[in-house]
Amino acid sequence: MIDNPAPSRPDLASALRFLTELVAWVATPWALAPHSVVLAVASVVVLIGLPTVFATPGDKRQVLVPVPGVVTIGLVLLQLVAAVVSAWAAWPRPAAVLVTVLALAALVTELPRWRRLAPLGSDGQPVRPTA
């Protein structure tokens, strides 16, 4: 069970995360399309579909398939990495630099959420949920 429930309204972290997701959804197929249209389409399905289907209870209002917090963190990291790598592969340097700064800002603002999703004990190990 999550002690600190998700905020009921969007905050800076949510806005930056969403902007980075939008960039990933556009830049990744853009970068992949010259190599394979199938991969470009698959990238959109993965980047949009996985976070839609898999979510951590207490982090979203509706959860189709419940997963531990570390899975949600991994899905966010996938979006951030996809946005940055794809921007550098597909877009001019100034745009890629802006995307990198956006992703870094999103990463920093996500840390409190990640601590809530996957808390660590004093020994640095993940805290086991109590039944």
PyMOL commands that place a pseudoatom at each C-alpha (Angstrom):
pseudoatom trace, name=CA, resn=MET, resi=1, chain=A, elem=C, hetatm=0, pos=[0.000, 0.000, 0.000]
pseudoatom trace, name=CA, resn=ILE, resi=2, chain=A, elem=C, hetatm=0, pos=[1.218, 3.484, -0.818]
pseudoatom trace, name=CA, resn=ASP, resi=3, chain=A, elem=C, hetatm=0, pos=[1.272, 5.795, 2.198]
pseudoatom trace, name=CA, resn=ASN, resi=4, chain=A, elem=C, hetatm=0, pos=[1.363, 9.032, 0.226]
pseudoatom trace, name=CA, resn=PRO, resi=5, chain=A, elem=C, hetatm=0, pos=[-1.372, 8.965, -2.428]
pseudoatom trace, name=CA, resn=ALA, resi=6, chain=A, elem=C, hetatm=0, pos=[-0.906, 10.526, -5.844]
pseudoatom trace, name=CA, resn=PRO, resi=7, chain=A, elem=C, hetatm=0, pos=[-1.744, 14.223, -6.079]
pseudoatom trace, name=CA, resn=SER, resi=8, chain=A, elem=C, hetatm=0, pos=[-5.257, 14.920, -7.341]
pseudoatom trace, name=CA, resn=ARG, resi=9, chain=A, elem=C, hetatm=0, pos=[-4.177, 17.637, -9.768]
pseudoatom trace, name=CA, resn=PRO, resi=10, chain=A, elem=C, hetatm=0, pos=[-1.311, 17.977, -12.231]
pseudoatom trace, name=CA, resn=ASP, resi=11, chain=A, elem=C, hetatm=0, pos=[1.888, 19.509, -10.914]
pseudoatom trace, name=CA, resn=LEU, resi=12, chain=A, elem=C, hetatm=0, pos=[5.185, 20.554, -12.504]
pseudoatom trace, name=CA, resn=ALA, resi=13, chain=A, elem=C, hetatm=0, pos=[6.484, 16.974, -12.553]
pseudoatom trace, name=CA, resn=SER, resi=14, chain=A, elem=C, hetatm=0, pos=[3.340, 15.751, -14.326]
pseudoatom trace, name=CA, resn=ALA, resi=15, chain=A, elem=C, hetatm=0, pos=[3.530, 18.537, -16.892]
pseudoatom trace, name=CA, resn=LEU, resi=16, chain=A, elem=C, hetatm=0, pos=[7.215, 17.943, -17.651]
pseudoatom trace, name=CA, resn=ARG, resi=17, chain=A, elem=C, hetatm=0, pos=[6.665, 14.181, -17.805]
pseudoatom trace, name=CA, resn=PHE, resi=18, chain=A, elem=C, hetatm=0, pos=[3.770, 14.646, -20.244]
pseudoatom trace, name=CA, resn=LEU, resi=19, chain=A, elem=C, hetatm=0, pos=[5.753, 17.025, -22.464]
pseudoatom trace, name=CA, resn=THR, resi=20, chain=A, elem=C, hetatm=0, pos=[8.619, 14.544, -22.567]
pseudoatom trace, name=CA, resn=GLU, resi=21, chain=A, elem=C, hetatm=0, pos=[6.199, 11.732, -23.412]
pseudoatom trace, name=CA, resn=LEU, resi=22, chain=A, elem=C, hetatm=0, pos=[4.807, 13.803, -26.294]
pseudoatom trace, name=CA, resn=VAL, resi=23, chain=A, elem=C, hetatm=0, pos=[8.327, 14.341, -27.603]
pseudoatom trace, name=CA, resn=ALA, resi=24, chain=A, elem=C, hetatm=0, pos=[9.043, 10.607, -27.347]
pseudoatom trace, name=CA, resn=TRP, resi=25, chain=A, elem=C, hetatm=0, pos=[5.808, 9.787, -29.199]
pseudoatom trace, name=CA, resn=VAL, resi=26, chain=A, elem=C, hetatm=0, pos=[6.781, 12.120, -32.053]
pseudoatom trace, name=CA, resn=ALA, resi=27, chain=A, elem=C, hetatm=0, pos=[10.577, 11.833, -32.191]
pseudoatom trace, name=CA, resn=THR, resi=28, chain=A, elem=C, hetatm=0, pos=[10.858, 8.054, -31.892]
pseudoatom trace, name=CA, resn=PRO, resi=29, chain=A, elem=C, hetatm=0, pos=[8.785, 7.148, -34.954]
pseudoatom trace, name=CA, resn=TRP, resi=30, chain=A, elem=C, hetatm=0, pos=[10.374, 10.093, -36.771]
pseudoatom trace, name=CA, resn=ALA, resi=31, chain=A, elem=C, hetatm=0, pos=[13.826, 8.634, -36.088]
pseudoatom trace, name=CA, resn=LEU, resi=32, chain=A, elem=C, hetatm=0, pos=[12.788, 5.072, -36.946]
pseudoatom trace, name=CA, resn=ALA, resi=33, chain=A, elem=C, hetatm=0, pos=[10.637, 5.687, -40.044]
pseudoatom trace, name=CA, resn=PRO, resi=34, chain=A, elem=C, hetatm=0, pos=[13.556, 6.034, -42.495]
pseudoatom trace, name=CA, resn=HIS, resi=35, chain=A, elem=C, hetatm=0, pos=[14.753, 2.594, -41.378]
pseudoatom trace, name=CA, resn=SER, resi=36, chain=A, elem=C, hetatm=0, pos=[11.458, 0.756, -40.888]
pseudoatom trace, name=CA, resn=VAL, resi=37, chain=A, elem=C, hetatm=0, pos=[7.857, 1.926, -40.918]
pseudoatom trace, name=CA, resn=VAL, resi=38, chain=A, elem=C, hetatm=0, pos=[6.913, -1.169, -38.933]
pseudoatom trace, name=CA, resn=LEU, resi=39, chain=A, elem=C, hetatm=0, pos=[9.387, -0.229, -36.169]
pseudoatom trace, name=CA, resn=ALA, resi=40, chain=A, elem=C, hetatm=0, pos=[8.103, 3.340, -36.205]
pseudoatom trace, name=CA, resn=VAL, resi=41, chain=A, elem=C, hetatm=0, pos=[4.522, 2.176, -35.680]
pseudoatom trace, name=CA, resn=ALA, resi=42, chain=A, elem=C, hetatm=0, pos=[5.605, -0.392, -33.079]
pseudoatom trace, name=CA, resn=SER, resi=43, chain=A, elem=C, hetatm=0, pos=[7.453, 2.316, -31.142]
pseudoatom trace, name=CA, resn=VAL, resi=44, chain=A, elem=C, hetatm=0, pos=[4.271, 4.346, -30.790]
pseudoatom trace, name=CA, resn=VAL, resi=45, chain=A, elem=C, hetatm=0, pos=[2.327, 1.276, -29.679]
pseudoatom trace, name=CA, resn=VAL, resi=46, chain=A, elem=C, hetatm=0, pos=[4.975, 0.504, -27.039]
pseudoatom trace, name=CA, resn=LEU, resi=47, chain=A, elem=C, hetatm=0, pos=[5.472, 4.080, -25.824]
pseudoatom trace, name=CA, resn=ILE, resi=48, chain=A, elem=C, hetatm=0, pos=[1.752, 4.784, -25.500]
pseudoatom trace, name=CA, resn=GLY, resi=49, chain=A, elem=C, hetatm=0, pos=[0.392, 1.299, -24.887]
pseudoatom trace, name=CA, resn=LEU, resi=50, chain=A, elem=C, hetatm=0, pos=[2.601, 0.020, -22.077]
pseudoatom trace, name=CA, resn=PRO, resi=51, chain=A, elem=C, hetatm=0, pos=[1.984, 2.934, -19.659]
pseudoatom trace, name=CA, resn=THR, resi=52, chain=A, elem=C, hetatm=0, pos=[-1.726, 2.805, -20.520]
pseudoatom trace, name=CA, resn=VAL, resi=53, chain=A, elem=C, hetatm=0, pos=[-2.035, -0.875, -19.662]
pseudoatom trace, name=CA, resn=PHE, resi=54, chain=A, elem=C, hetatm=0, pos=[0.461, -1.233, -16.796]
pseudoatom trace, name=CA, resn=ALA, resi=55, chain=A, elem=C, hetatm=0, pos=[0.238, 1.073, -13.781]
pseudoatom trace, name=CA, resn=THR, resi=56, chain=A, elem=C, hetatm=0, pos=[0.900, 1.100, -10.068]
pseudoatom trace, name=CA, resn=PRO, resi=57, chain=A, elem=C, hetatm=0, pos=[-2.239, 1.125, -7.891]
pseudoatom trace, name=CA, resn=GLY, resi=58, chain=A, elem=C, hetatm=0, pos=[-2.503, 4.433, -6.060]
pseudoatom trace, name=CA, resn=ASP, resi=59, chain=A, elem=C, hetatm=0, pos=[-0.505, 6.243, -8.736]
pseudoatom trace, name=CA, resn=LYS, resi=60, chain=A, elem=C, hetatm=0, pos=[-3.337, 6.345, -11.289]
pseudoatom trace, name=CA, resn=ARG, resi=61, chain=A, elem=C, hetatm=0, pos=[-7.083, 6.431, -10.834]
pseudoatom trace, name=CA, resn=GLN, resi=62, chain=A, elem=C, hetatm=0, pos=[-7.727, 3.511, -13.201]
pseudoatom trace, name=CA, resn=VAL, resi=63, chain=A, elem=C, hetatm=0, pos=[-5.349, 0.581, -13.356]
pseudoatom trace, name=CA, resn=LEU, resi=64, chain=A, elem=C, hetatm=0, pos=[-5.845, -2.121, -15.985]
pseudoatom trace, name=CA, resn=VAL, resi=65, chain=A, elem=C, hetatm=0, pos=[-2.904, -4.324, -14.983]
pseudoatom trace, name=CA, resn=PRO, resi=66, chain=A, elem=C, hetatm=0, pos=[-1.392, -3.551, -11.576]
pseudoatom trace, name=CA, resn=VAL, resi=67, chain=A, elem=C, hetatm=0, pos=[2.410, -3.541, -11.385]
pseudoatom trace, name=CA, resn=PRO, resi=68, chain=A, elem=C, hetatm=0, pos=[4.956, -2.617, -8.697]
pseudoatom trace, name=CA, resn=GLY, resi=69, chain=A, elem=C, hetatm=0, pos=[6.245, 0.945, -8.542]
pseudoatom trace, name=CA, resn=VAL, resi=70, chain=A, elem=C, hetatm=0, pos=[9.596, 0.011, -10.071]
pseudoatom trace, name=CA, resn=VAL, resi=71, chain=A, elem=C, hetatm=0, pos=[7.790, -1.003, -13.287]
pseudoatom trace, name=CA, resn=THR, resi=72, chain=A, elem=C, hetatm=0, pos=[6.126, 2.411, -13.493]
pseudoatom trace, name=CA, resn=ILE, resi=73, chain=A, elem=C, hetatm=0, pos=[9.509, 4.055, -12.908]
pseudoatom trace, name=CA, resn=GLY, resi=74, chain=A, elem=C, hetatm=0, pos=[11.000, 1.910, -15.673]
pseudoatom trace, name=CA, resn=LEU, resi=75, chain=A, elem=C, hetatm=0, pos=[8.251, 2.940, -18.083]
pseudoatom trace, name=CA, resn=VAL, resi=76, chain=A, elem=C, hetatm=0, pos=[8.906, 6.621, -17.340]
pseudoatom trace, name=CA, resn=LEU, resi=77, chain=A, elem=C, hetatm=0, pos=[12.638, 6.080, -17.881]
pseudoatom trace, name=CA, resn=LEU, resi=78, chain=A, elem=C, hetatm=0, pos=[11.841, 4.383, -21.196]
pseudoatom trace, name=CA, resn=GLN, resi=79, chain=A, elem=C, hetatm=0, pos=[9.931, 7.500, -22.289]
pseudoatom trace, name=CA, resn=LEU, resi=80, chain=A, elem=C, hetatm=0, pos=[12.729, 9.850, -21.179]
pseudoatom trace, name=CA, resn=VAL, resi=81, chain=A, elem=C, hetatm=0, pos=[15.447, 7.842, -22.921]
pseudoatom trace, name=CA, resn=ALA, resi=82, chain=A, elem=C, hetatm=0, pos=[13.352, 7.432, -26.075]
pseudoatom trace, name=CA, resn=ALA, resi=83, chain=A, elem=C, hetatm=0, pos=[12.737, 11.185, -26.234]
pseudoatom trace, name=CA, resn=VAL, resi=84, chain=A, elem=C, hetatm=0, pos=[16.414, 12.098, -25.844]
pseudoatom trace, name=CA, resn=VAL, resi=85, chain=A, elem=C, hetatm=0, pos=[17.929, 9.417, -28.075]
pseudoatom trace, name=CA, resn=SER, resi=86, chain=A, elem=C, hetatm=0, pos=[15.323, 9.909, -30.795]
pseudoatom trace, name=CA, resn=ALA, resi=87, chain=A, elem=C, hetatm=0, pos=[15.644, 13.701, -30.731]
pseudoatom trace, name=CA, resn=TRP, resi=88, chain=A, elem=C, hetatm=0, pos=[19.423, 13.417, -31.209]
pseudoatom trace, name=CA, resn=ALA, resi=89, chain=A, elem=C, hetatm=0, pos=[18.894, 10.904, -34.034]
pseudoatom trace, name=CA, resn=ALA, resi=90, chain=A, elem=C, hetatm=0, pos=[16.159, 12.760, -35.895]
pseudoatom trace, name=CA, resn=TRP, resi=91, chain=A, elem=C, hetatm=0, pos=[16.309, 16.460, -35.166]
pseudoatom trace, name=CA, resn=PRO, resi=92, chain=A, elem=C, hetatm=0, pos=[18.818, 19.311, -35.416]
pseudoatom trace, name=CA, resn=ARG, resi=93, chain=A, elem=C, hetatm=0, pos=[21.202, 19.849, -32.514]
pseudoatom trace, name=CA, resn=PRO, resi=94, chain=A, elem=C, hetatm=0, pos=[19.354, 22.847, -30.947]
pseudoatom trace, name=CA, resn=ALA, resi=95, chain=A, elem=C, hetatm=0, pos=[16.115, 20.844, -30.756]
pseudoatom trace, name=CA, resn=ALA, resi=96, chain=A, elem=C, hetatm=0, pos=[17.937, 17.820, -29.331]
pseudoatom trace, name=CA, resn=VAL, resi=97, chain=A, elem=C, hetatm=0, pos=[19.589, 19.995, -26.685]
pseudoatom trace, name=CA, resn=LEU, resi=98, chain=A, elem=C, hetatm=0, pos=[16.176, 21.411, -25.665]
pseudoatom trace, name=CA, resn=VAL, resi=99, chain=A, elem=C, hetatm=0, pos=[14.728, 17.898, -25.443]
pseudoatom trace, name=CA, resn=THR, resi=100, chain=A, elem=C, hetatm=0, pos=[17.689, 16.787, -23.322]
pseudoatom trace, name=CA, resn=VAL, resi=101, chain=A, elem=C, hetatm=0, pos=[17.162, 19.716, -20.925]
pseudoatom trace, name=CA, resn=LEU, resi=102, chain=A, elem=C, hetatm=0, pos=[13.426, 18.931, -20.782]
pseudoatom trace, name=CA, resn=ALA, resi=103, chain=A, elem=C, hetatm=0, pos=[14.123, 15.272, -20.004]
pseudoatom trace, name=CA, resn=LEU, resi=104, chain=A, elem=C, hetatm=0, pos=[16.640, 16.178, -17.291]
pseudoatom trace, name=CA, resn=ALA, resi=105, chain=A, elem=C, hetatm=0, pos=[14.123, 18.565, -15.713]
pseudoatom trace, name=CA, resn=ALA, resi=106, chain=A, elem=C, hetatm=0, pos=[11.463, 15.853, -15.862]
pseudoatom trace, name=CA, resn=LEU, resi=107, chain=A, elem=C, hetatm=0, pos=[13.877, 13.380, -14.272]
pseudoatom trace, name=CA, resn=VAL, resi=108, chain=A, elem=C, hetatm=0, pos=[14.673, 15.709, -11.374]
pseudoatom trace, name=CA, resn=THR, resi=109, chain=A, elem=C, hetatm=0, pos=[11.030, 16.569, -10.716]
pseudoatom trace, name=CA, resn=GLU, resi=110, chain=A, elem=C, hetatm=0, pos=[10.045, 12.879, -10.863]
pseudoatom trace, name=CA, resn=LEU, resi=111, chain=A, elem=C, hetatm=0, pos=[12.321, 11.853, -7.974]
pseudoatom trace, name=CA, resn=PRO, resi=112, chain=A, elem=C, hetatm=0, pos=[9.761, 12.485, -5.171]
pseudoatom trace, name=CA, resn=ARG, resi=113, chain=A, elem=C, hetatm=0, pos=[7.183, 10.407, -7.056]
pseudoatom trace, name=CA, resn=TRP, resi=114, chain=A, elem=C, hetatm=0, pos=[9.708, 7.642, -7.567]
pseudoatom trace, name=CA, resn=ARG, resi=115, chain=A, elem=C, hetatm=0, pos=[10.545, 7.647, -3.847]
pseudoatom trace, name=CA, resn=ARG, resi=116, chain=A, elem=C, hetatm=0, pos=[6.837, 7.220, -3.170]
pseudoatom trace, name=CA, resn=LEU, resi=117, chain=A, elem=C, hetatm=0, pos=[6.480, 4.463, -5.796]
pseudoatom trace, name=CA, resn=ALA, resi=118, chain=A, elem=C, hetatm=0, pos=[9.537, 2.471, -4.744]
pseudoatom trace, name=CA, resn=PRO, resi=119, chain=A, elem=C, hetatm=0, pos=[10.642, 3.494, -1.254]
pseudoatom trace, name=CA, resn=LEU, resi=120, chain=A, elem=C, hetatm=0, pos=[14.025, 2.358, 0.050]
pseudoatom trace, name=CA, resn=GLY, resi=121, chain=A, elem=C, hetatm=0, pos=[14.711, 1.368, 3.641]
pseudoatom trace, name=CA, resn=SER, resi=122, chain=A, elem=C, hetatm=0, pos=[17.596, 2.657, 5.748]
pseudoatom trace, name=CA, resn=ASP, resi=123, chain=A, elem=C, hetatm=0, pos=[19.708, -0.213, 4.384]
pseudoatom trace, name=CA, resn=GLY, resi=124, chain=A, elem=C, hetatm=0, pos=[19.178, 1.001, 0.804]
pseudoatom trace, name=CA, resn=GLN, resi=125, chain=A, elem=C, hetatm=0, pos=[17.031, -2.026, -0.072]
pseudoatom trace, name=CA, resn=PRO, resi=126, chain=A, elem=C, hetatm=0, pos=[13.463, -1.786, -1.400]
pseudoatom trace, name=CA, resn=VAL, resi=127, chain=A, elem=C, hetatm=0, pos=[10.836, -1.696, 1.327]
pseudoatom trace, name=CA, resn=ARG, resi=128, chain=A, elem=C, hetatm=0, pos=[8.596, -4.758, 1.204]
pseudoatom trace, name=CA, resn=PRO, resi=129, chain=A, elem=C, hetatm=0, pos=[4.897, -3.883, 1.268]
pseudoatom trace, name=CA, resn=THR, resi=130, chain=A, elem=C, hetatm=0, pos=[3.012, -5.117, 4.311]
pseudoatom trace, name=CA, resn=ALA, resi=131, chain=A, elem=C, hetatm=0, pos=[-0.086, -7.205, 3.724]
for i in range(1, 131): cmd.bond("trace and resi %d" % i, "trace and resi %d" % (i + 1))
show_as sticks, trace
zoom trace
